[in-house]
Amino acid sequence: MSKKNVSSFDVVIFGVTGNLSKKKLIPSLFNLYKDGHISNFRIIGFSRRNFTDDELKIYVKDSLWQEESTALVDDFLKFFIYLSGDFREKDSYIKLSSLLKNRETIYYLSTSPKFYGIIIENLKPYSFNDNLYLSKIILEKPFGSSLDTARFLNSLLYSVFKEEQIYRIDHYLGKETVQNIFTFRFGNSIFENIWNNRYVDFVQITVAEEVGIDGRAEYYDSFGALRDMIQNHILQLLSLVAMEPPISFNADFIHDEKVKVLKSLRKLNKENMESHIVKGQYVCSRVQGVLKKGYKEEAEFLNTSNTETYLAMKLFIDNWRWFGVPFYIRTGKALVRKFSEIYIQFKKPGFTIFNTGLSNLSNALIFRIQPRDGIEIKFNTKRPGYNYEIQEANMEFSYHPSFNKFFGESYERLLFDAFLGDRTLYARNDEIDISWEFVSDILNKWKDVKNWDYFYGSEGPVEANMVLEKDHFWRKM
């Protein structure tokens, strides 16, 4: 599906001097400009720092230090305007309204979630356009911290915007391999026919992080792995893998099918919690000779915390296609490496004619999200020689060798889609709502589930094996 170029719009970045803006948004906007996808636009940076326009441009230039073309960077800087103000003061929004033109405006909330409500409420009386329908708003996760707060946030959004103007960003959905799940499934008939419980033994989704909480103790301790990663990234990935074919490649039709999957997730009960969930918390360890702090040592107020930094779960989807197939999901901080993949193992043949020592004749399909994004198929073949020995082999697709180019940051694609009005790779409100219903149900029942220790730099607690069914395994990270 081809994408046209975009022109004539303003982007207002609330929190322009923050970490997300510097590391992700500004470089992504620059790359869209460099590649000719955006032209007649302005970027209005809104932050509390007492910057001038020129000081903001120095800040922006610093975030693009790796770019070789200084002339192109200088051209890009001409599109920036700075507004110093407080998100809580109405005068700041009056100043902002005077800067905007009567054309499409995208408001990007690159701030702490605690400011979301304040900013949204201030956008209503100072809508800046006679035509509010020209506006869009982009929000980062978390979309609330519970079902009630998520619904309250959504009611605030609906007081100013319509659903089609709201872009709830999940950067995992902008990754090329994740997008390729659609094409791989629905563009190749050989796979969709075996994408069901007759052929699939289990599905495993891993999102592992190498770093600890990285200075975000207050935020992370109030969320934990379940709310921080499962509720959004991992349930989004699960719904893409498990969804039915949409009527057409249309945002709402795709969202409809994802919602059906999320509604079909089997709820856990107190009796089976410990056989379906393993929680963990990292403890201090030496990693390559460097002593790494445990979670409780990251901040003084964490010394009695029971917040999970690791979570492994066994889930089931109760529908015709997937009934009986376990979906294993796991995520954690301070693990052995940064690693994300979707692993689909197919069932062994019911009967084998081969007299071989190979214990696992199963085939597998792997979507590698990071690092080395690509797709891999594991199959069995005869090893060359006089004896009939079977050996596992790989068939592998990687993006760079296949297309002779490196693909940009996921934010580039997601921003570009928002400028075009394409919400396919964004989360719709009912997806968020159902995900929170599922997560809230677990939170209400799991207080007796033990938190296991695991070493910083490991693959997580060994007790994670307790959720696995017979002959199943966790992939090595």
Secondary structure in CASP SS format (residue, H / E / C, confidence):
PFRMAT SS
TARGET T0000
AUTHOR 0000-0000-0000
METHOD secondary structure of the structure
MODEL  1
M C 1.00
S C 1.00
K C 1.00
K C 1.00
N C 1.00
V E 1.00
S C 1.00
S C 1.00
F E 1.00
D E 1.00
V E 1.00
V E 1.00
I E 1.00
F E 1.00
G C 1.00
V C 1.00
T C 1.00
G C 1.00
N H 1.00
L H 1.00
S H 1.00
K H 1.00
K H 1.00
K H 1.00
L H 1.00
I H 1.00
P H 1.00
S H 1.00
L H 1.00
F H 1.00
N H 1.00
L H 1.00
Y H 1.00
K H 1.00
D C 1.00
G C 1.00
H C 1.00
I E 1.00
S C 1.00
N C 1.00
F E 1.00
R E 1.00
I E 1.00
I E 1.00
G E 1.00
F E 1.00
S E 1.00
R C 1.00
R C 1.00
N C 1.00
F C 1.00
T C 1.00
D H 1.00
D H 1.00
E H 1.00
L H 1.00
K H 1.00
I H 1.00
Y H 1.00
V H 1.00
K H 1.00
D H 1.00
S H 1.00
L C 1.00
W C 1.00
Q C 1.00
E C 1.00
E C 1.00
S C 1.00
T H 1.00
A H 1.00
L H 1.00
V H 1.00
D H 1.00
D H 1.00
F H 1.00
L H 1.00
K C 1.00
F C 1.00
F E 1.00
I E 1.00
Y E 1.00
L E 1.00
S E 1.00
G C 1.00
D C 1.00
F C 1.00
R C 1.00
E C 1.00
K H 1.00
D H 1.00
S H 1.00
Y H 1.00
I H 1.00
K H 1.00
L H 1.00
S H 1.00
S H 1.00
L H 1.00
L C 1.00
K C 1.00
N C 1.00
R C 1.00
E C 1.00
T E 1.00
I E 1.00
Y E 1.00
Y E 1.00
L E 1.00
S C 1.00
T C 1.00
S C 1.00
P H 1.00
K H 1.00
F H 1.00
Y H 1.00
G H 1.00
I H 1.00
I H 1.00
I H 1.00
E H 1.00
N H 1.00
L H 1.00
K C 1.00
P C 1.00
Y C 1.00
S C 1.00
F C 1.00
N C 1.00
D C 1.00
N C 1.00
L H 1.00
Y H 1.00
L H 1.00
S E 1.00
K E 1.00
I E 1.00
I E 1.00
L E 1.00
E E 1.00
K C 1.00
P C 1.00
F C 1.00
G C 1.00
S C 1.00
S C 1.00
L H 1.00
D H 1.00
T H 1.00
A H 1.00
R H 1.00
F H 1.00
L H 1.00
N H 1.00
S H 1.00
L H 1.00
L H 1.00
Y H 1.00
S C 1.00
V C 1.00
F C 1.00
K C 1.00
E H 1.00
E H 1.00
Q H 1.00
I E 1.00
Y E 1.00
R E 1.00
I E 1.00
D C 1.00
H H 1.00
Y H 1.00
L H 1.00
G H 1.00
K C 1.00
E H 1.00
T H 1.00
V H 1.00
Q H 1.00
N H 1.00
I H 1.00
F H 1.00
T H 1.00
F H 1.00
R H 1.00
F H 1.00
G C 1.00
N C 1.00
S H 1.00
I H 1.00
F H 1.00
E H 1.00
N C 1.00
I C 1.00
W C 1.00
N C 1.00
N C 1.00
R C 1.00
Y C 1.00
V E 1.00
D E 1.00
F E 1.00
V E 1.00
Q E 1.00
I E 1.00
T E 1.00
V E 1.00
A E 1.00
E C 1.00
E C 1.00
V C 1.00
G C 1.00
I C 1.00
D C 1.00
G C 1.00
R C 1.00
A H 1.00
E H 1.00
Y H 1.00
Y H 1.00
D H 1.00
S H 1.00
F H 1.00
G H 1.00
A H 1.00
L H 1.00
R H 1.00
D H 1.00
M H 1.00
I H 1.00
Q H 1.00
N H 1.00
H H 1.00
I H 1.00
L H 1.00
Q H 1.00
L H 1.00
L H 1.00
S H 1.00
L H 1.00
V H 1.00
A H 1.00
M C 1.00
E C 1.00
P C 1.00
P C 1.00
I C 1.00
S C 1.00
F C 1.00
N C 1.00
A H 1.00
D H 1.00
F H 1.00
I H 1.00
H H 1.00
D H 1.00
E H 1.00
K H 1.00
V H 1.00
K H 1.00
V H 1.00
L H 1.00
K H 1.00
S H 1.00
L E 1.00
R C 1.00
K C 1.00
L C 1.00
N C 1.00
K C 1.00
E C 1.00
N C 1.00
M H 1.00
E H 1.00
S H 1.00
H H 1.00
I E 1.00
V E 1.00
K E 1.00
G E 1.00
Q E 1.00
Y E 1.00
V E 1.00
C C 1.00
S E 1.00
R E 1.00
V E 1.00
Q C 1.00
G C 1.00
V E 1.00
L E 1.00
K E 1.00
K C 1.00
G C 1.00
Y H 1.00
K H 1.00
E H 1.00
E C 1.00
A C 1.00
E H 1.00
F H 1.00
L H 1.00
N C 1.00
T C 1.00
S C 1.00
N C 1.00
T C 1.00
E C 1.00
T C 1.00
Y E 1.00
L E 1.00
A E 1.00
M E 1.00
K E 1.00
L E 1.00
F C 1.00
I E 1.00
D C 1.00
N C 1.00
W C 1.00
R C 1.00
W C 1.00
F C 1.00
G C 1.00
V C 1.00
P C 1.00
F E 1.00
Y E 1.00
I E 1.00
R E 1.00
T E 1.00
G E 1.00
K C 1.00
A C 1.00
L E 1.00
V C 1.00
R C 1.00
K C 1.00
F E 1.00
S E 1.00
E E 1.00
I E 1.00
Y E 1.00
I E 1.00
Q E 1.00
F E 1.00
K C 1.00
K C 1.00
P C 1.00
G C 1.00
F C 1.00
T C 1.00
I C 1.00
F C 1.00
N C 1.00
T C 1.00
G C 1.00
L C 1.00
S C 1.00
N C 1.00
L C 1.00
S C 1.00
N C 1.00
A E 1.00
L E 1.00
I E 1.00
F E 1.00
R E 1.00
I E 1.00
Q E 1.00
P C 1.00
R C 1.00
D C 1.00
G E 1.00
I E 1.00
E E 1.00
I E 1.00
K E 1.00
F E 1.00
N E 1.00
T E 1.00
K E 1.00
R C 1.00
P C 1.00
G C 1.00
Y C 1.00
N C 1.00
Y C 1.00
E C 1.00
I E 1.00
Q E 1.00
E E 1.00
A E 1.00
N E 1.00
M E 1.00
E E 1.00
F E 1.00
S E 1.00
Y H 1.00
H H 1.00
P H 1.00
S H 1.00
F H 1.00
N C 1.00
K C 1.00
F C 1.00
F C 1.00
G C 1.00
E C 1.00
S H 1.00
Y H 1.00
E H 1.00
R H 1.00
L H 1.00
L H 1.00
F H 1.00
D H 1.00
A H 1.00
F H 1.00
L H 1.00
G C 1.00
D C 1.00
R C 1.00
T C 1.00
L C 1.00
Y C 1.00
A E 1.00
R C 1.00
N H 1.00
D H 1.00
E H 1.00
I H 1.00
D H 1.00
I H 1.00
S H 1.00
W H 1.00
E H 1.00
F H 1.00
V H 1.00
S H 1.00
D H 1.00
I H 1.00
L H 1.00
N C 1.00
K C 1.00
W C 1.00
K C 1.00
D C 1.00
V C 1.00
K C 1.00
N E 1.00
W E 1.00
D E 1.00
Y E 1.00
F E 1.00
Y C 1.00
G C 1.00
S E 1.00
E C 1.00
G C 1.00
P C 1.00
V H 1.00
E H 1.00
A H 1.00
N H 1.00
M H 1.00
V H 1.00
L C 1.00
E C 1.00
K C 1.00
D C 1.00
H C 1.00
F C 1.00
W C 1.00
R C 1.00
K C 1.00
M C 1.00
END
